[in-house]
Amino acid sequence: MESSKLTGWTDEELFILSNSLNHKIVKLESGDYMWKHKLSNLWVNHCLDTFEDYSKAHSFLHYSLSKWIGELKSRNEEKAKAHNAAMRKLRLIKRSVTRTVSDKIREIGELGLNFNHQELASEMGVSTKTVQRALKLDHARESSFGVSKPRKVDNRVVYNPNAPQEVRVKSQEYLDYVKAFNEKINN
């Protein structure tokens, strides 16, 4: 979304600048005209250059206004598209039969829809306590990965007991170790 910006103004600044009441053209003592804009209740020069006549300054102002209004409209459309895509993902997550309620809650929380716990609970049809537990469990898992240290098994295999199962079994060396251990037990 950020890459499609034509100007460096924030959305709020662009909204203010796209209003013609926040612009004025003043005549200087030299007879030239200066274009000024108002952001945060302060009038500042918009251009470093001055204009020889009022009509040229006015045409630059209106050209810029049309560009800013267009950019503001495109930014709002991008935000609406992103929101609609997130809402579609929300519906798919809610319909899923393979995910647990906790997984659904965490995935919906990651969509960026800015639901508070009550709204998320209402959306999922569960209690707010369930939402809090799911998010607390997710936070505990994240923090445990950063704190736990892998340990060595048999002085050759690095093994993290707190890692998810799919991460633990990706190491071929670990799989060979487990296979050899199971054969040793069975014999």
Secondary structure, 3 states (H helix, E strand, C coil): CHHHCCCCCCHHHHHHHCCHHHEEEEECCCCCEEEEEEECCEEEECCCCCECCHHHHHHHHHHHHHHHHHHHHHHHHHHHHHHHHHHHHHHHHHHCCCCCHHHHHHHHHCCCCCCCHHHHHHHHCCCHHHHHHHHHHHHHHHHHHHHCCCEEECCCEEECCCCCHHHHCCCHHHHHHHHHHHHHHHC
